[in-house]
Amino acid sequence: MTVLWTVLLAGLTWWSVRTDTPTVREQRTLGQALPVVDRAVGQLVVAVGDGAWAMTGRQVEEGCRVTPMDDGAELTRGVDVVVAEGGERGLLESVADRLPGDWRAGVRVSSEGPRLRADAGEFVLVEGRVTTPGRVRFTVETGCRPLDEVALADLLPGYPGEPALDEALRALGRPADDSVEQVVAACPGGGTARTRWVEAGPAPVSLAGLKPLAAGAALVDTPEVYAWRRGPVVLLADATGEQVRLAASTGCA
């Protein structure tokens, strides 16, 4: 009876490992969580709508503990949005309303300001918070997971140039740059959202030369940030750091 019971337990364990879905986050590797993260970023792009936005690349931080015996890693992706100062909470609430109902998205106000939280499924967390006045960052986080062979290279140096970026570089009097980088995300209804960006030399610099490029009113117009739309492409010039950063983003149809 003992031998039969041992064989039965071994068989059930083998079957469970191969067929049952994971029941806790620690049973899913970083690679298995990656498609959920990318789809969540696509949902955020749709929820942000026509604002001035740009996706961020994948960031992997190793060294966390999955269990007391096992190391792991955390994966984070996000979407940065620039709004008029005072409109940060309105953006967070608007995005929460547009996210899928089963994400249970909501905005609460704490001592650190308004914050969005949502559950994208498969133990993937979505948050939104105000980073500086007029700036909101939405992040998609896996939490600590076992690290496997996961494709992390969604930043593609040397990607074919973006004409709208070349146009913006010329308007700023900066030379064309072939080191364009790209990040992509899957759209909920099919297709792909993308952000391409390039470093455009040292700041400070006047962004006034970009104003003739806008088709209609600018999305954001401050001395250090200028955002405009060129057809389906949203362009964002950010001169708040040491380097001017130009980003061109195409959302979901």
C-alpha positions as CSV (number, residue, x, y, z in Angstrom):
1,M,0.0,0.0,0.0
2,T,2.9,2.4,0.8
3,V,4.5,1.8,-2.6
4,L,1.2,2.3,-4.4
5,W,0.5,5.5,-2.5
6,T,4.0,6.8,-3.4
7,V,3.5,6.0,-7.0
8,L,0.1,7.7,-7.0
9,L,1.5,10.9,-5.4
10,A,4.4,11.0,-7.9
11,G,2.0,10.6,-10.8
12,L,-0.4,13.3,-9.5
13,T,2.5,15.7,-9.0
14,W,3.9,15.1,-12.5
15,W,0.4,15.7,-13.9
16,S,-0.1,18.9,-11.9
17,V,3.2,20.4,-12.9
18,R,2.5,19.8,-16.6
19,T,-1.2,20.8,-16.8
20,D,-2.3,23.0,-13.9
21,T,-2.1,26.8,-14.2
22,P,0.1,28.6,-11.7
23,T,-1.7,29.5,-8.5
24,V,0.9,32.0,-7.1
25,R,3.2,34.6,-8.6
26,E,6.3,32.7,-7.7
27,Q,5.3,29.8,-10.0
28,R,5.4,32.0,-13.1
29,T,8.8,33.0,-14.6
30,L,9.7,36.5,-15.8
31,G,9.4,35.2,-19.4
32,Q,5.9,33.9,-18.9
33,A,4.8,37.2,-17.4
34,L,6.3,39.2,-20.3
35,P,3.3,38.9,-22.7
36,V,0.9,40.0,-20.0
37,V,3.1,43.0,-19.3
38,D,3.3,44.0,-23.0
39,R,-0.5,43.7,-23.4
40,A,-1.1,45.8,-20.3
41,V,1.1,48.5,-21.7
42,G,-1.0,48.4,-24.9
43,Q,-4.1,48.8,-22.8
44,L,-2.6,51.8,-21.1
45,V,-1.8,53.4,-24.5
46,V,-5.4,53.1,-25.5
47,A,-6.6,54.5,-22.2
48,V,-4.4,57.5,-22.3
49,G,-5.9,58.4,-25.7
50,D,-4.8,61.5,-27.5
51,G,-2.5,62.9,-24.8
52,A,1.2,63.6,-25.0
53,W,2.7,60.2,-24.2
54,A,5.7,58.0,-24.8
55,M,6.3,54.4,-23.7
56,T,9.4,53.4,-21.7
57,G,11.5,50.4,-22.3
58,R,11.8,47.2,-20.2
59,Q,13.7,47.5,-17.0
60,V,14.9,44.4,-15.3
61,E,16.2,44.5,-11.7
62,E,17.9,41.4,-10.4
63,G,18.6,40.4,-6.8
64,C,15.2,40.1,-5.2
65,R,14.2,36.9,-3.4
66,V,11.5,34.6,-4.7
67,T,12.0,32.3,-1.8
68,P,14.6,32.3,1.0
69,M,16.6,30.0,-1.2
70,D,16.0,31.4,-4.7
71,D,17.0,34.7,-6.3
72,G,14.7,36.4,-8.8
73,A,14.2,39.5,-10.9
74,E,11.5,42.2,-11.4
75,L,10.4,43.5,-14.8
76,T,8.9,47.0,-15.2
77,R,7.5,48.8,-18.2
78,G,5.5,52.0,-18.4
79,V,4.0,55.0,-20.2
80,D,5.0,58.6,-19.4
81,V,2.3,61.3,-20.0
82,V,2.7,65.1,-19.9
83,V,-0.3,67.2,-19.0
84,A,-1.0,70.8,-18.0
85,E,-0.2,71.3,-14.3
86,G,-3.3,70.6,-12.3
87,G,-4.6,68.0,-14.7
88,E,-2.7,65.0,-13.2
89,R,-5.6,63.6,-11.1
90,G,-8.1,64.0,-13.9
91,L,-5.8,62.0,-16.2
92,L,-5.4,59.2,-13.6
93,E,-9.2,59.0,-13.1
94,S,-9.8,59.1,-16.9
95,V,-7.4,56.2,-17.5
96,A,-8.9,54.2,-14.6
97,D,-12.3,54.6,-16.2
98,R,-11.1,53.4,-19.6
99,L,-9.2,50.3,-18.4
100,P,-10.9,46.9,-18.6
101,G,-13.5,46.4,-15.9
102,D,-11.9,43.2,-14.6
103,W,-8.8,45.1,-13.8
104,R,-10.7,46.8,-10.9
105,A,-8.8,50.0,-11.5
106,G,-9.3,52.9,-9.0
107,V,-7.6,56.1,-7.9
108,R,-7.0,56.9,-4.3
109,V,-5.5,60.0,-2.7
110,S,-2.7,59.6,-0.2
111,S,-0.1,61.9,1.4
112,E,2.0,61.4,-1.7
113,G,-0.9,62.5,-4.0
114,P,-3.3,60.6,-6.2
115,R,-2.4,57.1,-7.2
116,L,-3.9,54.6,-9.6
117,R,-3.8,50.9,-8.9
118,A,-5.1,48.0,-11.1
119,D,-4.7,44.3,-11.5
120,A,-3.8,43.3,-15.1
121,G,-4.1,39.5,-14.2
122,E,-1.5,36.8,-13.8
123,F,-0.2,38.7,-10.7
124,V,0.8,41.8,-12.8
125,L,0.3,45.2,-11.1
126,V,-0.5,48.4,-12.8
127,E,0.1,51.7,-11.1
128,G,-0.1,55.4,-12.0
129,R,1.4,58.3,-10.0
130,V,2.5,61.9,-10.4
131,T,6.2,62.1,-10.7
132,T,6.6,65.9,-11.0
133,P,4.0,68.7,-11.6
134,G,2.5,68.0,-15.1
135,R,4.0,64.5,-15.4
136,V,2.3,61.2,-14.8
137,R,4.0,57.8,-15.1
138,F,2.0,54.6,-15.5
139,T,4.0,51.4,-14.6
140,V,3.4,47.7,-15.2
141,E,5.2,45.5,-12.7
142,T,5.7,41.8,-12.4
143,G,7.0,41.7,-8.8
144,C,9.8,39.2,-8.0
145,R,9.8,36.2,-10.4
146,P,12.2,33.4,-11.3
147,L,14.5,34.6,-14.0
148,D,14.6,32.6,-17.2
149,E,15.7,33.1,-20.7
150,V,13.5,36.0,-21.6
151,A,13.9,38.3,-24.6
152,L,14.7,41.7,-23.1
153,A,15.9,43.5,-26.3
154,D,12.8,45.5,-27.3
155,L,15.1,48.5,-27.5
156,L,16.5,48.3,-31.0
157,P,19.4,50.6,-31.6
158,G,19.8,51.4,-35.3
159,Y,16.2,51.0,-36.0
160,P,15.2,52.7,-39.3
161,G,14.8,56.4,-38.8
162,E,11.5,58.1,-38.0
163,P,10.9,61.0,-40.6
164,A,9.1,63.1,-37.9
165,L,12.1,62.8,-35.6
166,D,14.5,63.9,-38.4
167,E,12.2,66.9,-39.1
168,A,12.3,67.9,-35.4
169,L,16.1,67.5,-35.3
170,R,16.5,69.8,-38.3
171,A,14.1,72.4,-36.6
172,L,16.3,72.4,-33.5
173,G,19.5,72.8,-35.6
174,R,20.7,69.4,-34.5
175,P,22.3,66.8,-36.8
176,A,20.4,63.7,-37.8
177,D,21.1,60.7,-35.6
178,D,20.9,57.1,-36.8
179,S,20.9,55.7,-33.2
180,V,17.1,55.7,-33.0
181,E,15.7,53.3,-30.3
182,Q,12.3,51.7,-30.3
183,V,9.9,50.1,-27.8
184,V,6.7,48.3,-28.8
185,A,3.5,47.0,-27.2
186,A,0.6,44.8,-28.4
187,C,-2.6,46.7,-29.0
188,P,-5.8,45.1,-27.5
189,G,-7.6,44.9,-30.8
190,G,-4.5,43.8,-32.8
191,G,-1.6,45.7,-34.2
192,T,1.3,47.3,-32.4
193,A,1.9,50.6,-30.6
194,R,5.4,52.0,-30.7
195,T,7.6,54.7,-29.4
196,R,10.9,55.7,-31.1
197,W,13.2,58.1,-29.5
198,V,16.6,59.8,-30.0
199,E,18.9,61.9,-27.9
200,A,19.1,65.4,-29.5
201,G,22.2,66.9,-27.8
202,P,22.8,68.8,-24.7
203,A,20.2,71.0,-22.9
204,P,19.2,73.8,-22.5
205,V,17.9,74.6,-25.9
206,S,15.0,76.7,-27.2
207,L,12.1,74.6,-28.4
208,A,10.5,77.5,-30.2
209,G,11.7,76.1,-33.6
210,L,9.4,73.1,-33.2
211,K,6.2,75.2,-33.1
212,P,5.8,75.4,-36.9
213,L,5.8,71.6,-37.1
214,A,2.6,71.2,-35.1
215,A,-0.5,70.3,-37.1
216,G,-3.0,72.4,-35.1
217,A,-2.6,73.4,-31.4
218,A,0.2,72.0,-29.4
219,L,-0.6,69.3,-26.9
220,V,1.9,70.7,-24.4
221,D,3.8,74.0,-24.7
222,T,6.2,75.0,-21.9
223,P,9.8,76.3,-22.1
224,E,11.2,72.8,-21.4
225,V,8.6,70.5,-22.9
226,Y,6.8,70.7,-26.3
227,A,4.4,68.1,-27.6
228,W,2.5,68.1,-30.8
229,R,0.7,65.8,-33.3
230,R,1.8,65.0,-36.8
231,G,-0.9,62.9,-38.3
232,P,-1.1,59.7,-36.3
233,V,2.2,60.4,-34.6
234,V,2.6,62.1,-31.2
235,L,5.9,63.9,-30.8
236,L,7.4,64.9,-27.5
237,A,10.5,67.1,-27.0
238,D,11.8,67.0,-23.4
239,A,14.6,69.3,-22.4
240,T,14.3,68.9,-18.6
241,G,17.4,66.7,-18.3
242,E,21.0,67.1,-19.4
243,Q,20.1,65.9,-22.9
244,V,17.2,66.9,-25.1
245,R,15.1,63.8,-25.8
246,L,12.8,63.5,-28.8
247,A,10.2,60.8,-28.9
248,A,7.7,59.9,-31.6
249,S,4.8,57.6,-30.6
250,T,2.1,55.8,-32.7
251,G,-0.8,54.5,-30.7
252,C,-3.4,51.8,-31.4
253,A,-6.0,52.3,-34.2
